[in-house]
Amino acid sequence: MPDSNLTAVTERLGWMTDALHAAATVSAAHRVGLLGLLEAGPVRAEDVARDCNLDVHGTTVLLRSLAAMGLVDRSTDGRFESAVQKLSVLGAIGASADLLVEAVRTGRAPLKCDIPAGATRFYPDTVSYLATLMSSAAEAVAEYLSAADQVLDVGTGAAPWSLALARRDPRCRVTALDFASVLALTRRAVAEAGCTDQFEYLAGDAFEVSLPPATYDLVLLGNLCHLFDPQANRRLLHRLRPAIQPGGRIAVIDVLPSQDPAVNRSVQLYAAGLMTRTSSGRVHDERSYRAWLEEAGFYEIRVHEASKTPPTSVVTGWA
C-alpha cells in the first residue's frame, strides 16, 4: 500500500477509534447515572462513586475523559460539573444504538418524532441541548437573513434561529409556533435571552394551526423538514405561503448533502441518527427544496451554506 494511502487509512481509523471511545464513554457515564449528577451541580469522584456504587478509579477516569472532550469542567479543588446544557441528552444519543438497530431492521423510527405524539414526548427534553448545538450556526444564519420585522418560527423548539434574529434587531417581533409542551421550554429560553417583549406564542400542529393571512415578512422552518416526506413538505410549504406578506421570504434551515468529505461525513452520520426519529423523513437535497418551494409559489430560490459544523444550509424563497 502506498504511503499516502496508508496515512489516509491511519487518519480515518484514528478518527473512528476516538469517536467510538467517546461514544462508549458518554454512554457508560449516562448508564451509571453520572451525567444526571453532573447536571445537578459540581461533584467529586469519590462522592459519585459512593452514591452510585461505583469504583472510585473508574469514576475518576470517566470524569477526566468527559473533561478532555470539553463536556465537563474541572475546578482546581478537584470537583467536576457539566459544561453544556442537558448533558444527559448527549448520553441518550450515545446510548441509541439499539434504537438504530430497530430502525434498520423494521424501517420504522422507534422515537416517532414525525407524528405529534412522538414529538411532544421527545422534544421537551432535547430542545435546550439542540439550541446549544446550533448556537453558532444560528448566528451565521441570522447574519445571512438580516432584518425582519414580523417572523413566524415554525417548530421553534428553544428558538435558536429566531432568537439570533431578535437579539440583532429590537424591532423584530417573533411568533413562536410549536406544541404546547415544547413552548414551555421556548418561553424559558426567550426569557434567559432577555427577549420576552419580542415574542408571542402559538401552540399547535404546524400542519393544522390557523395562521393569519399576509402577516409575516419572514417564515422560518429550522430543522423541521427533514422529519417529513416530500408530500408532507409540499403540503406544509403550500399552507405557509398565504401567511407571508407580498415581498416576504421563507427560509428553510436544514442539513443538505455536501461534496465536502468532512461535511458529508457529518451529514451521513446525522442521516443515520435521523432514522431513530422519523420513518418517512430524511436528509433532503437542494433539488427537492427548490422544487417544493417553486410549487408552493415562491420565486428566486437561493441556497446558502451557513455552517460546516454543524452542517447547516439555508434555502430561501420570495413570496
N, C-alpha and C positions, 0 to 999 in steps of 0.2 A: 504494500500500500504506500503511495507517495506520501512524503512528509506533510504536504499541505492538507491532504485528506485526513491523515492521522490526527493532525492538530484540530481540524474541524470536528471530527468524531469525539475527540477528547473533550472539547469545549461543550459539545451537546450533552455528552454523558455527565460531565461535571455539573452543568446546569440542572439536568434531570435528577441527579443524585441529591443535590441540595434541595430541590423542590420536594422530592419525596420525603427527605428527612424533616423538612419544615412542616409538611402536611402531617406527618406522623407525630411530631412534637406538639403541634397545636391540637390535634385530635386527642392525644393522650391527656394533655392538660385539661381539655374540655371534659373528657370522660371521668376523670378523677375529681372533678369539681373545682379545680384550681382557677379557671378563668372567672367563674362566678365570684369567688373570694377576692380576686384582683379587682373586679369591678366595684366591689363594696368598699374598698379602701386599701391603704398600704398594709402589707403583710410581711412577716418574717418566715423564712423557710421552715424553721423548727416549729413555729406555731401552726402553719399549714399542715405539716407532716403529722402533728399531734391531732389536729381537728379532723383530718381526712383519713387517718390511719394509714399514713404513707411512710416510706423510708426517707429519712432526712437527706441523705446524699442524693437520692434520685430526685427528690423535690427540688433541691438546690440546682441540680443540672438542668431540669426543665425550666426553672425560673431564669437561669442565666442564658439559656438558649432563646427564650422568648425575648429577653432583653437584647440579645445580639441581633435579633430580627427587627428590633425597633418597636415591638408590640408592648413592651413593658419598660418602665423607667425604674432604675435602681438608685436609691439615695445613698448618701455617704455613711449612714448608720446601718446599712445592710437591709433596709426594707424595700419591697417591690410593690409597684402599683401599675394599673393599666395605663398605657399611653394613648389609647384610642377609645372612642365611644363604642359601646356594645361589643366588647371583645368576645363575648360568648357567641355572637353571631358568626364570627370568623371560625370559632371552634366547631360550630354546627356544619359550616361549609366543609371544613377539613374532615368531618366525620360522615360525609354524604355519599361515600362510595356505594353503600347498599342501596340508596335511592337511585343512583345512576344505573346500577345493575338492573334494578326493577324496570327502569325506563327503557333500557336497551332490550330487555327480554320481552316486554309487553307492548312497547310503543306508546305507553300511557305515562303521563307525568304524575308521580305519586303526590306531589305538593298541590297540584291543581290550581295554580295561580292564574290560569286563564279563565276561570269562572269566579263569580262573586264570592261564593262560599270559601273557596281556597284562598283568594286574595285577602279577604277580611280576616282570615285566620293567620296568614303568613306575614303580611307586610307590617302590621303594627309593631312587631318585634324586630324588624330589619331596616326600616326606612332611615333611622338615625345613622346606622352604620353605612348604608348606601350613600347618604348625603355626604358623610365624611370622605368616603371613597371618591366621590365625584366632585369634591370641592374645587380642585384646581381646574378640572375640565369645565365646571360651571362658570368660573371666572373668564376662561377663554371664550366660551360660548357667548357670555354677556357682552364681552368686548366686540365680538363679531356682529351680534344682533343690534347693538347700540340701543338707543332710547325707544321706549314705547309707553304711551300714557295709560292705556287700558289693556291689561293682559289677562288671558284665561289660561291657567296652568292645569292641564288635563292629566289626571293621575299624579297629582302633585307630590305625594309622599311627604318627605320633610322639606320640600320646596327648595332644593338646591339651585335649580335653574332660575326660578322667578325671584328668589331672594338675591341672587347675584345681580339681577337687573334692578331690583328695588333699592339695593344699597348704593348703586351708582346714580340713581335719579330719584330724589324725594317726591317728584311729581308722579312717579309711576304708581298705579293702582292695580292690584292683583286680585283676581277671583280664583281661589284655590278649590279645585274640584277633585273630590275623592270620596271613598266610602267613609261613613261617619266614624267608624272605628279607627281609621287612619288619620282623620282630620284632628283628632286629639293630639297626636304627635306633631302634626303640622303647626298647630297653634303654639305648641311649646317651642318649636324651632324658630318660628317667627318672633315670638316674644324674646327669646335669647338673642336674636339678631337685632333687636331694637326696632323692628319694622311693623309693630302691631297696627299702627294707624294706616298703613298702606295696604292691608289685606282684609278681604272678606271671604266667606267660606260657603261653598255649595256642596252639600252632601248628596251622593247618589252615584249611579252607574253611568259612565260616560256614554254608553250606548242607549240610554233611556231618559236621562235627566233633561228637563226642559231648559232651553237656552234662549235668551233674548236675541232678537234679530239685529244684525248690523251694529253690534255693540263694541266689539274688541278690535284693536288695531294690531294685536299680536296674539296668536294662539300657540301655546307650547305643548308638545307631546314628547316628554322626556322619558326615554327608556320604557316605552309603553307598547309600541307597535310590534316589537319582537315577541310579544306574548300571543299574538293572534295570526291567523292565516290570512292569505290575500283577500278572500271575500270579506272577512270581518274588517280588515283595514280599509277596504274600499268603502264599506258602509259607514265606518267611523268618520272618515275624511269628508264624505258626502254630507253627513249630518252636521259637521262643524262648519262647513263653508258658509251657510247663511248667517252664522253668528258673527262673522268678520265684517268690519266696515269696508266699503269700497276703498281700494288702495291699501288695505291692511295686508298682513302676512300670516302665514302659518310656518311653524318651524318644527320639524321632526328631528329630535335629537336621539341618536341611537348608534349602535355598533354596525359598521359596514365591513364587508370583506376588503382585504388590503393586499396589494402586491408587495409590500414591505415584509420580509420574512419574520422580523421580530414582532411587528404588529399583528401579522397574520397568525402567529403562534398564540398570542393572547386572544384573538378573535375566535380561533378554533377551540381553545380551551373554554372560552365563555360559552360557545355553542353547545359544548358537551354538558356544562353545568345547567344550561337553559333547559335541557331535556327533563330535568327533575321538576321544573316549574310549569312547563306548558307542553301539552300534547300536540297542539296544532301550530304553535308559533315556531319561529326560527330566526336566525340572522338573515335578514332580507338584503338584497343587493340594491345598488343605486338605480338600476334599470327599473326595478319594481316600484320603488318610491316615486320615480319620475312618472311612470305610467299611471299610478293611482292618483297622484296629485293632479295630473292633467285631466283625467277622467272626472275628477271632482270639481273641475272648473278653475283651477289655479294655473297661472302662467309664469314665465320667466323662472323656471325651476333651476335652482343653483345648489351645488353640493360643496361643502367646505369641511375639511378635516380640522377639527378644533384641537384635538389632543391625541397623542400616541399612547400615553399612559395615564389613565386607562383609555383604550381606543374609543374615540368619540367623534362622530361626524354630525353635521347639521345640514338637513335638506330643507330649503326654504322655497316658498311659492307665494306669489302675489294674488290677491283676490280682486 
